[in-house]
Each structure stands twice: as structure tokens, then as C-alpha cells.
Amino acid sequence: MNLHFWALLCLSWIADQCVYAGRDFYKILDVSKGATEHQIKKAYRKLAKEWHPDRHPDDAEAHERFQDLAAAYEVLSDKDKRKVYDRSGEEGVQKMGGGGHGGHDPFSSFFGDFFGGGGHDGEQETPKGADVVLDLFVSMEEVYNGHFVTIKRKKAVYKQTSGTRECNCRHEMRTEQMGMGRFQMYQVKVCDQCPNVKLIQETKTLEVEVEIGADDGHEQVFVGEGEPHIEGEPGDLRFRINIQKHSRFERKGMDLYTNVTISLQDALNGFELDIVHLDGHKVKIEREKITWPGARIRKKDEGMPSLTDNNQKGTLYITFDVEFPKGEMTAEQKAKFAEILQQSSKPKVYNGLQGY
């Protein structure tokens, strides 16, 4: 009897916990519970673009999934809400006055009016405001690891106000009968009567993704976030990536290049060293044979990740410089070096264009 009672009690507790937990936001975004802020943003950006209702206009399941994505991102991207969610589930977040999808559209902060604008009205293309192009200066580390930059932008928008205005003005040809068999054609100006508008300033927060492996000049486009047009659609806002010069690495496509200076002793005897990469991991270099000035080795898959496939990486090329000792050697030291090296003391003279 007691065993049956405790079994029912446990089942009831499990059921209550399932209801209490609500939706699994980590599963919705397909991220682990230990996911970083960058991983959460990247996951939301990818899935929201895929499941946006404008891509699936007649798919109720897609609409519901998009709403779940927005709710999940709203909670997991907020440190305070995420702590409450991890402790008490979705119900706990709702009790603190958040969760669900509280009117804010996170999708627009990543894409702007992604699917809007650029339509056609009959044979006439909808007028469009000017595009705005801004340079976004980023580090080599940010391109190697991926990064999100939060930007607050003040933009001009048209808002409806009282009264009407003449808009969409155009010229049309009219024909008037002047008498039997006589017609006259003339041009008239025709304008629509539209609600009046006024120009105001709005502040908007945008999340600009620095994609892993992005090239210099790569653009992130926010559709509809450019200059407004009083009789049409706003232009686009384009962030152009500018990769700043790095102190240790140079990039050429997917390959990275760096230089290392070693001592003459290490050049002759061999050495071991670690190169700290752009994400902090160490690339181990081992040499047992003689290393001459200008010698180059390469490390496969230690270059820059591909923009289209982050699992594919270029090559890291390491060129060695040899630091020679300064000062004078004694006659005895010179004799020892000559005995050890056993090299010809006769110089080779050539024009520098041919190797020997």
C-alpha cells in the first residue's frame, strides 16, 4: 500500500515538473546548456532565417516554430532570464515578467526587414531609398573565432501624421474627342492622395555578425535599414568588414603566415616551441635538423577557417629567421667552430638570380 502510494506520488511529481519546465529552449535552438552567448546568437540567426514565416506563408508549423525560436532567444540571450530558466524553467521566467515573446522582434536586429522591399507595382518598380554602407573594423581573432558586434543606430523614418499629401505623381496620356472624327491627345499630371507623413529619428539596436572566415570586404546586409523614401521602401544598411593588421599573423585567402626568430644555437641543434594561435590554442613546432635563415615549414589545417565550411581550414606557414650572436670570438673559439662545421672557407660569388 505504501509502495503504491509513493509510486503515484513520484509520477505526480514528474508530471508536475514537466508542466513546470515548459518548452526546452536549448533544444529549440539546438545548443547545449553550456552554450556561449555567441553560439546562441549564431544558432538563432541561422534557424530564424530558415523558418521565417515569409519563407513558409501557408505552413502553420513553421510559424509556430519561428515563435518558439524567438521565445527561446529572448530568454537565453538575457543573462538574468537564463539563470531563472535554468533553475525554474519557462514558468519561472514568466513569473518574473518575461519569457514567451514580449513584443520585441529579435529577428529584425539581425536582418532588418529581411524579406521586405524591392517589390513591383504593375510595370513600375517601387522607389527605394539610398543604401548606407558602413565600414566595420574587426580583428583577425574575431574573424577566426566569429563574433557579434552590438550597434545602436539612429535612423530617419517616415511616420503617418494628420492630413493628406500628393504622392506617386505620374504623367498619363488622355484622349479628347474634338468633333466628328477628330481627336486630341494631351498629357496630364496625376497624383494619388495619401496620408501625410513626417520624418522622425528612431534608435535601433542591431546585432552584426562577424562570420568565421569572413574575407576583407565581406558585407552583412540589413534589408530596409538604410535611408527612407517618402513614396517607397527604405534602402539597405551594409556593414563592410575591414580586417585590421595583426601583430603576428598575415592572411592570404585561407592561409596564415607568421615569422619566428630563433637563436643560432637552436638553428644548429634543433628546438621545440609553441605558437599561440588566434583562439589561444598552441601549435607545437619541433625541429631536430639544422634550420637555415628563411627556412619555412607548414602546418596543415592551422590556417583560417572557410567562410562556407568552418570545418575546412587553410595552412599555417612559419618562416624562420636566425639571430646570430653579437661580439667577437677568440681564435680558439673560431678554430673549434671550423672543426665542428667543416665547411669550405671559399666564398661563392653569384648574381643572386640563380641558386647553387
KOLVEX-693307 format. One record per residue (C-alpha): x, y, z. Coordinates in Angstrom, 3 decimals, padded with zeros to 6 digits. Layout:
         px         py         pz
          X          Y          Z
...
//
This chain:
         px         py         pz
    000.000    000.000    000.000
    002.756    002.427    000.955
    004.821    001.465   -002.086
    001.864    002.101   -004.382
    001.273    005.477   -002.730
    004.895    006.595   -003.188
    004.903    005.421   -006.820
    001.832    007.551   -007.547
    003.413    010.473   -005.715
    006.597    010.199   -007.798
    004.635    010.021   -011.041
    002.655    013.079   -009.990
    005.864    014.954   -009.165
    007.393    014.078   -012.548
    004.256    015.243   -014.340
    004.272    018.490   -012.378
    007.929    019.044   -013.242
    007.270    018.512   -016.967
    004.483    021.088   -016.915
    006.610    023.395   -014.783
    009.549    023.214   -017.150
    007.589    024.248   -020.244
    009.441    024.395   -023.565
    013.043    023.244   -023.850
    014.657    026.408   -025.206
    018.069    024.778   -025.571
    016.591    022.038   -027.722
    014.632    024.573   -029.782
    017.859    026.452   -030.628
    019.802    023.183   -030.935
    022.517    024.280   -028.485
    023.925    022.738   -025.319
    023.143    024.095   -021.857
    026.700    025.378   -021.669
    026.412    027.318   -024.937
    028.119    030.701   -025.068
    026.356    033.940   -025.987
    027.991    033.801   -029.423
    026.786    030.231   -030.025
    023.226    031.156   -029.020
    023.179    034.173   -031.331
    024.625    032.194   -034.224
    022.122    029.362   -033.753
    019.172    031.768   -033.603
    020.362    033.703   -036.652
    020.633    030.523   -038.722
    017.321    028.937   -037.657
    015.260    032.153   -037.722
    016.328    032.800   -041.299
    015.390    029.232   -042.230
    011.961    029.227   -040.530
    010.806    032.788   -041.128
    007.034    032.840   -041.961
    007.687    034.694   -045.225
    009.540    031.607   -046.428
    006.627    029.366   -045.366
    003.486    031.523   -045.781
    000.997    028.648   -045.554
    002.816    026.452   -043.049
    001.323    026.778   -039.554
    004.031    024.537   -038.107
    006.763    026.828   -039.453
    005.021    029.862   -037.932
    004.850    028.117   -034.562
    008.486    027.075   -034.772
    009.529    030.648   -035.575
    007.666    031.890   -032.492
    009.387    029.222   -030.368
    012.765    030.361   -031.714
    012.005    033.979   -030.810
    010.920    032.983   -027.296
    013.984    030.806   -026.796
    016.368    033.510   -027.963
    014.678    036.188   -025.851
    015.285    034.132   -022.718
    018.672    032.542   -023.376
    020.259    035.779   -024.658
    019.353    037.556   -021.401
    021.686    036.569   -018.527
    019.102    037.133   -015.779
    016.285    035.317   -017.591
    018.592    032.463   -018.474
    019.546    031.949   -014.826
    015.883    031.815   -013.801
    015.080    029.496   -016.728
    017.892    027.098   -015.817
    016.588    026.998   -012.260
    012.802    027.093   -012.715
    012.008    026.562   -016.403
    009.784    028.688   -018.617
    007.170    029.115   -015.875
    009.782    030.738   -013.655
    010.673    033.224   -016.383
    007.014    034.089   -016.929
    006.597    034.762   -013.218
    009.427    037.312   -013.356
    007.537    039.142   -016.104
    009.420    037.863   -019.148
    009.676    034.942   -021.495
    007.411    033.981   -024.329
    007.849    036.658   -026.936
    007.263    040.007   -025.353
    006.619    042.097   -028.422
    010.277    042.614   -029.341
    011.272    041.005   -032.632
    014.856    039.746   -032.281
    014.873    038.742   -035.953
    014.912    042.369   -037.086
    018.008    043.117   -035.014
    019.910    040.536   -037.081
    018.405    041.100   -040.537
    016.264    044.242   -040.611
    013.213    043.910   -042.854
    014.806    040.797   -044.343
    012.048    039.805   -046.740
    010.538    043.233   -047.401
    011.100    045.882   -050.023
    012.079    045.790   -053.675
    008.623    044.808   -054.933
    006.927    045.775   -058.188
    003.715    047.687   -058.672
    002.444    046.589   -062.049
    005.149    047.561   -064.547
    006.664    050.176   -062.245
    009.335    049.282   -059.719
    008.743    050.517   -056.185
    011.011    053.506   -055.414
    013.732    052.780   -052.912
    015.842    054.920   -050.612
    019.620    055.026   -050.764
    021.762    052.257   -049.313
    024.034    053.115   -046.388
    027.480    051.460   -046.336
    029.464    051.467   -043.085
    032.964    050.084   -042.501
    033.205    047.662   -039.589
    036.791    047.289   -038.366
    037.430    043.876   -036.811
    040.444    041.952   -035.541
    041.921    038.777   -037.008
    040.862    036.984   -033.804
    037.226    037.997   -034.346
    037.263    036.645   -037.898
    038.942    033.382   -036.809
    036.580    032.743   -033.881
    033.420    034.513   -035.024
    031.942    037.461   -033.173
    028.825    039.596   -032.757
    029.007    043.379   -032.574
    026.088    045.229   -030.981
    025.480    048.573   -032.691
    022.967    051.270   -031.814
    021.903    053.197   -034.911
    019.834    056.333   -035.217
    017.838    056.271   -038.422
    015.273    058.519   -040.060
    011.827    057.019   -040.680
    008.559    058.375   -042.036
    005.563    058.210   -039.687
    001.961    058.929   -040.602
    000.525    062.200   -039.366
   -002.665    064.201   -039.945
   -003.786    065.400   -043.354
   -003.062    064.131   -046.857
   -000.415    064.772   -049.477
    000.031    064.335   -053.183
    002.269    061.354   -053.914
    003.089    058.780   -056.554
    002.742    061.577   -059.099
    002.932    060.492   -062.745
    002.029    061.691   -066.222
   -000.705    059.994   -068.216
   -001.930    060.482   -071.772
   -005.573    061.466   -072.247
   -007.606    061.481   -075.461
   -010.427    064.006   -076.062
   -012.851    063.978   -078.997
   -012.910    067.415   -080.647
   -015.594    066.660   -083.211
   -016.606    064.127   -085.826
   -013.502    062.006   -086.459
   -011.255    064.492   -084.659
   -009.328    063.571   -081.507
   -006.719    065.328   -079.458
   -004.168    063.656   -077.160
   -002.592    065.506   -074.260
   -000.581    064.771   -071.145
   -001.845    065.343   -067.616
   -000.229    065.020   -064.205
   -001.983    062.546   -061.899
   -001.245    062.268   -058.174
   -002.621    059.955   -055.515
   -003.937    061.394   -052.277
   -002.050    059.632   -049.486
   -001.861    060.156   -045.726
    000.601    062.840   -044.723
    003.904    061.768   -043.162
    006.641    063.348   -041.100
    010.285    062.431   -040.677
    011.380    061.345   -037.187
    014.520    059.792   -035.647
    014.461    056.284   -034.192
    017.175    054.388   -032.306
    017.544    050.724   -033.129
    019.893    048.043   -031.796
    021.460    045.777   -034.404
    023.460    042.594   -033.924
    026.126    042.446   -036.641
    027.720    039.028   -037.050
    031.400    038.808   -037.910
    031.221    035.424   -039.581
    034.003    032.890   -039.107
    036.351    033.058   -042.085
    034.889    036.302   -043.472
    037.065    037.963   -046.100
    038.131    041.577   -046.152
    035.249    043.469   -047.793
    032.613    040.859   -046.882
    029.243    042.518   -046.213
    026.457    041.896   -043.731
    023.227    043.352   -045.136
    020.274    044.625   -043.099
    017.447    044.963   -045.589
    015.267    048.045   -045.097
    017.594    049.727   -042.582
    019.008    052.330   -044.983
    017.734    055.769   -045.990
    013.921    056.164   -046.166
    011.947    057.016   -049.286
    008.780    059.061   -048.871
    006.966    057.185   -051.637
    008.625    053.776   -051.464
    010.776    051.393   -049.478
    013.843    052.278   -047.408
    017.263    051.295   -048.714
    019.563    048.730   -047.133
    022.241    049.068   -044.465
    025.503    047.329   -045.366
    028.313    046.661   -042.919
    031.579    046.099   -044.799
    034.207    044.032   -042.964
    037.676    045.598   -042.669
    040.209    043.262   -041.054
    042.865    045.139   -039.127
    046.549    044.291   -039.480
    047.707    041.693   -036.967
    050.953    041.852   -034.998
    051.878    038.179   -035.569
    049.852    036.739   -038.442
    049.260    037.700   -042.048
    046.371    036.276   -044.009
    046.283    035.296   -047.686
    042.978    033.664   -048.516
    042.562    030.756   -046.111
    046.303    030.542   -045.346
    048.084    032.235   -042.449
    051.726    033.322   -042.354
    053.986    034.109   -039.419
    057.721    034.546   -038.701
    059.751    033.115   -035.807
    063.241    034.195   -034.800
    065.420    031.509   -033.234
    068.962    031.562   -031.889
    071.921    030.234   -033.863
    072.265    027.515   -031.219
    068.681    026.347   -031.791
    069.155    026.622   -035.553
    072.061    024.177   -035.340
    070.881    021.849   -032.559
    067.120    021.769   -033.116
    064.400    023.084   -030.836
    060.818    022.865   -029.584
    058.453    025.811   -029.314
    054.743    026.640   -029.108
    052.996    029.270   -031.216
    049.858    030.710   -029.599
    047.114    030.705   -032.240
    044.261    033.192   -032.742
    041.892    031.253   -030.480
    044.517    030.615   -027.778
    045.367    027.011   -028.641
    049.062    026.178   -029.049
    050.688    024.922   -032.253
    053.691    022.763   -031.376
    056.830    023.085   -033.544
    059.647    020.528   -033.308
    062.904    020.593   -035.296
    065.777    018.157   -034.919
    067.712    019.066   -038.029
    069.515    022.303   -038.898
    067.263    025.294   -039.627
    068.693    027.896   -042.002
    067.556    031.531   -042.296
    064.461    031.701   -044.471
    063.509    028.064   -043.914
    059.767    027.530   -043.967
    057.571    024.792   -042.578
    053.835    024.404   -042.846
    051.136    023.185   -040.518
    048.093    021.766   -042.296
    044.629    022.742   -041.014
    046.055    025.521   -038.840
    045.069    028.331   -041.194
    041.875    030.406   -041.428
    038.535    028.527   -041.474
    036.489    028.626   -044.657
    033.538    031.019   -044.673
    031.267    028.411   -046.257
    032.537    025.402   -044.258
    034.079    026.246   -040.889
    035.434    022.699   -040.534
    037.705    023.273   -043.512
    040.867    025.275   -042.742
    043.853    026.552   -044.649
    047.550    026.097   -043.873
    049.786    027.932   -041.408
    053.195    028.780   -042.920
    056.047    029.507   -040.487
    059.233    031.189   -041.752
    062.341    031.154   -039.561
    064.867    033.921   -039.010
    068.144    033.134   -037.250
    069.586    035.545   -034.724
    073.388    035.464   -034.860
    075.424    036.237   -031.750
    076.998    039.667   -031.473
    080.543    040.486   -030.492
    083.947    038.913   -031.285
    085.116    035.308   -030.959
    088.585    034.292   -029.826
    090.963    032.451   -032.116
    090.367    029.299   -030.089
    086.594    029.577   -030.499
    086.960    030.139   -034.237
    089.110    027.040   -034.538
    086.525    024.954   -032.659
    083.711    026.174   -034.906
    085.742    025.401   -038.022
    086.443    021.902   -036.691
    082.777    021.276   -035.895
    081.252    022.763   -039.069
    083.898    021.507   -041.528
    082.695    023.913   -044.223
    084.679    025.340   -047.074
    086.006    028.809   -046.336
    085.902    029.750   -050.012
    083.005    032.170   -050.669
    080.643    031.607   -053.617
    080.104    034.691   -055.746
    076.996    034.821   -057.941
    074.406    037.303   -059.214
    071.627    036.351   -056.765
    069.302    035.160   -059.524
    070.484    031.545   -059.612
    070.734    029.059   -056.781
    073.759    026.902   -056.123
//
